[in-house]
Amino acid sequence: GYGCEQETLEALVGDADARLLFDFSRDGMRLLRARIDRHAIACDWRDGHAHVPLKPRQVQALQHGIVRMAERYDYPLEWWDRARTRQVLDSPLYLGAMFDPASGHLHPLAYALGLARAA
């Protein structure tokens, strides 16, 4: 992914290049997972990533993003209501979550060390 929303990226580089960057990002996730699996890298990989709103206007923006990504990129994101978010993240602060099941997170140093051992 990138340090901004896809809609912002589209405004910066145009629709065609934004799509290309999105596809690069997806390819990068596939490559990352393949390397972790192929080399049995113990890097605390966790499937999924959640963007969590604290304010109602953030809820609206995230829900808009879910619809937009489905329509423009055929990319399925999930909306979790407050109860589901609290169940998963154990925090009463969040108003919900935009969950990306195709994403994930890991321990970067453990991943880097695992890559070094595999090289």
C-alpha positions in Angstrom: 0.0 0.0 0.0 0.8 3.7 0.0 0.8 6.5 2.5 -2.5 7.9 1.2 -5.9 6.8 0.2 -6.3 5.4 -3.4 -8.6 8.4 -4.2 -5.8 10.8 -3.3 -3.3 8.7 -5.4 -5.7 9.0 -8.4 -5.7 12.8 -8.0 -1.9 12.9 -7.8 -1.0 10.6 -10.7 -4.2 10.0 -12.7 -6.5 7.0 -12.9 -4.3 4.9 -15.2 -1.1 5.2 -13.1 -3.1 4.9 -9.9 -4.4 1.6 -11.2 -0.9 0.5 -12.1 0.4 1.4 -8.6 -2.5 -0.5 -7.1 -1.7 -3.6 -9.1 2.0 -3.3 -8.1 0.9 -3.2 -4.5 -1.2 -6.3 -4.9 1.6 -8.1 -6.6 3.9 -7.1 -3.8 1.6 -8.6 -1.2 1.5 -11.9 -3.2 5.3 -11.9 -3.4 5.7 -11.2 0.3 3.4 -14.0 1.3 5.1 -16.4 -1.2 8.5 -15.6 0.3 7.3 -16.1 3.9 5.8 -19.5 2.9 8.7 -20.7 0.7 11.4 -19.9 3.3 9.3 -20.5 6.4 10.0 -17.1 7.8 8.8 -16.6 11.3 7.8 -13.0 11.2 4.5 -13.0 13.1 2.4 -12.6 9.9 -1.2 -11.8 10.6 -3.8 -11.8 7.8 -5.9 -8.6 7.4 -5.6 -5.0 8.2 -8.2 -2.7 9.8 -8.6 1.1 9.5 -10.5 2.3 12.5 -12.5 5.5 12.9 -12.8 7.5 16.0 -15.2 10.1 14.6 -18.5 9.8 12.7 -17.1 11.6 9.7 -14.3 9.1 9.5 -17.0 6.3 9.4 -18.5 7.9 6.4 -15.2 8.3 4.6 -14.2 4.7 5.2 -17.6 3.4 4.0 -17.3 5.6 0.9 -13.8 4.0 0.4 -15.3 0.5 0.6 -17.8 1.3 -2.1 -15.3 3.1 -4.3 -12.7 0.3 -4.1 -15.3 -2.3 -5.1 -16.6 -0.2 -8.0 -13.3 1.0 -9.4 -10.9 -1.8 -8.6 -13.2 -4.8 -7.9 -11.4 -5.0 -4.6 -13.5 -6.3 -1.7 -13.2 -4.6 1.7 -15.4 -5.3 4.7 -17.2 -3.0 7.0 -17.3 -4.1 10.6 -19.8 -2.5 12.9 -18.8 -1.3 16.4 -19.7 -4.6 18.1 -17.6 -6.7 15.6 -14.7 -4.3 15.9 -14.8 -4.4 19.7 -15.0 -8.2 19.6 -11.9 -8.4 17.4 -9.8 -5.5 18.6 -11.0 -5.4 22.2 -11.3 -1.6 22.3 -14.4 0.5 23.1 -13.0 3.6 21.3 -13.6 2.6 17.6 -16.8 3.3 15.8 -16.3 0.4 13.4 -13.6 -0.8 11.0 -12.8 -1.0 7.4 -11.2 -4.4 7.2 -8.9 -5.5 4.3 -8.7 -9.3 4.4 -6.2 -9.4 1.5 -3.7 -7.3 3.4 -1.7 -8.2 6.5 1.1 -7.2 8.8 4.3 -8.6 10.1 7.3 -8.0 12.3 9.6 -6.2 9.8 12.9 -7.0 11.5 12.0 -10.7 11.8 11.1 -10.7 8.1 14.3 -9.0 7.1 16.4 -11.5 9.2 14.4 -14.4 7.7 15.1 -13.1 4.2 18.8 -12.8 5.0 18.9 -16.4 6.3 17.2 -17.5 3.1 19.6 -15.7 0.8 
